[in-house]
Amino acid sequence: MNLPEEVESYRDRKWRRDPELRVEDVFEAERFLDEVGFCSALTDSRRPGPSLYVAVCGRRDAHSPRNVQKDPETSLAWTLKDEMMRRGRCFYGKVLRGQATFISLKLLPAFNSLFGCSRSVEAKVLSKDALKILKVLRSEWAMGTRDLREASGIPDRSQFDRALTQLQRCLKVIPSEVLYEPTFTYIWTVPEARFQEQLKRNMTKEQALREIAHAYLLGAGMTLRGELARVTGLKSPDAGLGNWALVDEGIAERLGPGIYRLTKGLERYSCVGSSVPFSG
């Protein structure tokens, strides 16, 4: 099923897929994130959901070129990613499906409730290598990639990278800075160094699912079957629970199995003569 044009037009505005709305500096990038709640950093139009890179390009069909080193749009998106990371006004890490992800501070408690793990279960959830890295960071507080790998006693780089990705997906470590001279490296720390207040906030699973589903639907206008699960990595039943909570509150209406639409806010994007009926 294809989305109606009016929904695509709505997403053009919300996700900055319009040349007049494209993101051009870090302040616009942070406002964009606050509006959508969460987004990928560098994915293009071939992946669903809001993306900083697509917002920088300002068009629906943004595709990453093969030679990204010489592409000005990719360069700007990469620069903005680094600036947002340094400023620390949002959460950044490989969270959703192991992809580089930005999460607004408002939604961080919800994501932590669903994807994070408490200290009491770390030994059961995290790999031995991940536990080694986490122990070092909690002692040293901040460390560059090479020093962290040596201090944690994990000589194999791919093994270290897998453990570091697992920690990011569980919201246990974050990159706080990136250095390009004398060599490229990330500076790693624990999220409590920046987001202690947000990470302390308790939220039930049902509340967290509702908050994430709400944020996504406000940006998407309408979601197709399985879309929320594909974007976030949530299990389909959990994504469904989040969407159904919006239906119960009157925020969304269910048009069919797995298809949800905002009840209000899309009218001005209606296209006369659209070949796809907006009513579903």
Secondary structure as UniProt FT lines:
FT   HELIX           5..14
FT   TURN            15..16
FT   HELIX           19..21
FT   HELIX           26..36
FT   STRAND          38..40
FT   TURN            45..46
FT   HELIX           52..57
FT   TURN            60..61
FT   HELIX           68..70
FT   HELIX           72..87
FT   STRAND          91..94
FT   HELIX           96..98
FT   STRAND          100..103
FT   TURN            105..107
FT   HELIX           108..115
FT   HELIX           119..121
FT   HELIX           122..125
FT   HELIX           128..140
FT   STRAND          142..144
FT   HELIX           145..152
FT   HELIX           157..169
FT   TURN            170..171
FT   STRAND          174..179
FT   STRAND          185..189
FT   HELIX           192..200
FT   HELIX           205..220
FT   STRAND          222..223
FT   TURN            225..226
FT   HELIX           227..232
FT   HELIX           236..248
FT   TURN            249..250
FT   STRAND          252..256
FT   TURN            257..258
FT   STRAND          259..262
FT   HELIX           267..269
FT   TURN            272..273
FT   TURN            278..279
//
